Amino acid sequence: MTYLQKKTARTLTALLVTAVLAGGWPTAGKAAAEPSVSAPIAGKVTEVRTSTEAIADWKNWTKDHAYRLETIQPAVAGQTANYDDLQMLKPLLQDKRIVFLGESSHGVGEFNSAKTRLIQFLHEEMGYNVLAFESGLSNTAFGYGRAGSAGAEETMKSSIFGVWWSKEILPLFDYIKSSTRTEKPLVLTGFDMQLQYPLIEGDWLQDAALAQKLKEAEEKLSDYSATADIKAYQKEKSRLISVYKEVLKSLKTEKVQAKLKELYPTNSKLPILMERSLNDRIRVAEEYVELSIQSNVELAAGDYTAFLKSMEWRDQAMLNNLLWLANEVYPQEKFIVWGHNDHIRKAQSKVIGTPYPIKLMGEMLPDDFKKYSYVLGLYAASGKTADNTGAEHDVLPLEPGSVESILSAEGAPYTFIDLRYRQNERGNSWMFEPRQTYSWGIIPESMIARDQYDGLLLIDNVHPPQYLRNKK
């Protein structure tokens, strides 16, 4: 194993993606760096090019076809937004119901800024009125329920995973709050089923004893998920499930639903969202917690089988929630989905070198939704990124012929290119063959970009977010 592979493997532990399979990434770099031999394009056989010639062709083509964004900074209160540089998105998205906004790392401040600005544009000028985060369905439901009166930081911390709590994302939550006073608010929701702090609290239950039982059940599920004691969990499993069923029954009473509306006035859909969330908790208690415990046991022995099963279980549950939101809760609305590249790209199991060589949410998406979706992947060319613990890592030097190096040919701070509406030709054949990219800026992967994404946004130089941590 090379030094890079060893370093990457060590880093994965900090990233909470502890899955180095079969000795690391033996093929990722090679697949991206092989000389390019032109295949038949549009029925014609072209001459063989050296890798140097191919890379030069790709870079020249990219210079002619990529778009430069003027800025990634979102508009703030009292500021008039200018979206002239984003108008090229309108013909690409005119018939799309869902826009997936990815990111190669959760720990990049510029990704948070760029995605916030894109969301503002999509909401203001293209009618995308629902923002669905890779975060807890219940957390976002409650957080949005008070978004009209709470401060931006409070809504952010009560709604989404802590990996995104940063100064760069506060303008998004200011924007959400401002929009609640308009005829077309930007609705915040989530699609994850994982337990997330703050855990569900029962201040709306009208029954102090039941609220306390709910609090204890939440803490128990969270604690057990981090242990290796499956027998202890199995002894309590039925009792915990019964608590959620009791809460679910109480939720359906008029008295409790009236209290929800009183405490969380911004979110008119809260009762149905909470019913879904509680049913999710029951399924988590029935299946996912035991998968998590088994994963903890096997990971300690270097076996990643249960871990990958738990990942697939989670992504199937996230997809089910997203489809339910789109079909049942907001059937007339267009969606923006915020998540990691791994979750949203279209053929995750085909990526060589990924810690997750399995089908995830984007690959599971039904064909009719894929047809009317646009998947945008975000990558970094240089700088520093943070992992899920907040530890910082240098973005590794780009390999010649990698996706990031080709997009860097534009020489712009922020480069966008469409992949979906391209035919294979000499200058863009890189989209149609395996090329290297970096996940988290440090994990080499090989993929066919056009099979994974509809568009790419490269940010030249990145920095970790300016985190807003809780004191506790």
HELIX and SHEET records of a PDB file:
HELIX    1   1 TYR A    3  LEU A   15  1                                  13    
HELIX    2   2 ALA A   28  ALA A   33  1                                   6    
HELIX    3   3 SER A   51  HIS A   65  1                                  15    
HELIX    4   4 ASP A   84  LEU A   86  5                                   3    
HELIX    5   5 LEU A   89  LEU A   93  1                                   5    
HELIX    6   6 GLY A  109  MET A  126  1                                  18    
HELIX    7   7 LEU A  137  GLY A  145  1                                   9    
HELIX    8   8 ALA A  152  SER A  159  1                                   8    
HELIX    9   9 GLY A  162  TRP A  164  5                                   3    
HELIX   10  10 LYS A  167  ILE A  169  5                                   3    
HELIX   11  11 LEU A  170  SER A  179  1                                  10    
HELIX   12  12 ALA A  208  SER A  225  1                                  18    
HELIX   13  13 ILE A  230  LEU A  251  1                                  22    
HELIX   14  14 GLU A  254  LEU A  263  1                                  10    
HELIX   15  15 LEU A  270  ARG A  283  1                                  14    
HELIX   16  16 VAL A  284  TYR A  288  3                                   5    
HELIX   17  17 VAL A  289  ALA A  300  1                                  12    
HELIX   18  18 THR A  305  TRP A  324  1                                  20    
HELIX   19  19 LEU A  325  VAL A  329  3                                   5    
HELIX   20  20 ASN A  341  ILE A  344  1                                   4    
HELIX   21  21 GLN A  348  LYS A  350  5                                   3    
HELIX   22  22 MET A  361  MET A  364  1                                   4    
HELIX   23  23 ASP A  367  LYS A  371  1                                   5    
HELIX   24  24 VAL A  403  LEU A  407  1                                   5    
HELIX   25  25 SER A  408  GLU A  410  5                                   3    
HELIX   26  26 ARG A  426  PHE A  432  5                                   7    
HELIX   27  27 ALA A  449  GLN A  452  1                                   4    
SHEET    1   A 8 TYR A  67  ARG A  68  0                                        
SHEET    2   A 8 TYR A 414  ASP A 418 -1                                        
SHEET    3   A 8 GLY A 455  VAL A 462 -1                                        
SHEET    4   A 8 SER A 373  ALA A 386  1                                        
SHEET    5   A 8 ILE A  98  LEU A 101  1                                        
SHEET    6   A 8 LYS A 334  TRP A 338  1                                        
SHEET    7   A 8 TYR A 128  GLY A 136  1                                        
SHEET    8   A 8 VAL A 187  ASP A 192  1                                        
SHEET    1   B 5 TYR A  67  ARG A  68  0                                        
SHEET    2   B 5 TYR A 414  ASP A 418 -1                                        
SHEET    3   B 5 GLY A 455  VAL A 462 -1                                        
SHEET    4   B 5 SER A 373  ALA A 386  1                                        
SHEET    5   B 5 GLU A 392  ASP A 394 -1                                        
SHEET    1   C 2 PRO A 434  SER A 439  0                                        
SHEET    2   C 2 ILE A 443  ILE A 448 -1                                        
END                                                                             
